[in-house]
Amino acid sequence: MTTALVIGLSVLLTITSVLLVVLILLHRGKGGGLSDLFGGGVSSSIGGSSVAEKNLDRLTIGIGLVWTACIVAVGLLVRTGS
């Protein structure tokens, strides 16, 4: 039972990891960092509405919390000897 739980949480962890990478890359660059190097400065003037940016922030935080919970759960299950 716990092995199936660890496998399920590991799959969820992989999915949330990929989603976090995609969501973070979707964020608009706010400074003169790497986003400007790859053309982020040009596309920032086109940018979407602030409502879309807030929703993207909320979604990223939510997925980050699920990712953190999966890390902790898998760590506890492996540590207890599943």
N, C-alpha and C positions, 0 to 999 in steps of 0.2 A: 504493500500500500504506500509506504513512504517513498519507495523508489519511483513509483508512478508519479507521486506528488513532486518529487525533485525533477523528474523529466518534464512534467508539465510546467513547472515554474521556470525551468531553464529555457523552454521554448518561448514562454511569455517574456522572459528576460531578453532573449534574442530579438523578438519582435519589437519590444519597446526600445531596445538599443538602436535598431535601424530607424525607427520612427523619430527618436530624439535627434539623430544625425540629420535626417531630412528636415525636421522642424527648425533646428538651429540654423541650418543653411538657408532656410527660407526667410529668416529675419533680415531686416534691412540694416545695412552697416551704419553705425552712428558716428564713427570717427575716421581717421586717416590710417586705418590698419590694412590688413590684407584684402578687405573688400574693395578698397580703392585701387589696389594693384590689379585686380581682375575685372575692373570696370564697374565696381559697385558705386562709385561716385557719380557716374553718368546715369545709372538707372534709379538712383535715389530721388532724383527730381521727378521721375515718372511715378514713383511709389503709390501705394494704395491709401485707402482712408485710414484714419486713426482707429476706427472701430475694428477693422480687419487686423490691425497690428495688435490691439488689445486682446482680441480673440485668439490670435496666434500665441501671444504671451501666456494666456490662460491655459491653452491646450498644451503648450510646452511644459508648463509647471505641473499640470495634471499627469502627463506622461512621465515626467521626472519623478514624481511621487510614487507612481506605480513601479517604476524602475528601481527606486530605492527600496521599496517594500519587498520586491522580488529578491534583491541582493541580500537583504537581511534574512528573509525566510529561507532561501537556499543555504546561506551560511549557517543558520541555526540547525537546519535539518541535516546538513553534512556533518556538523560538529557533534550532534547527538548520536551519530553512527547509523544513519539510515541504510 
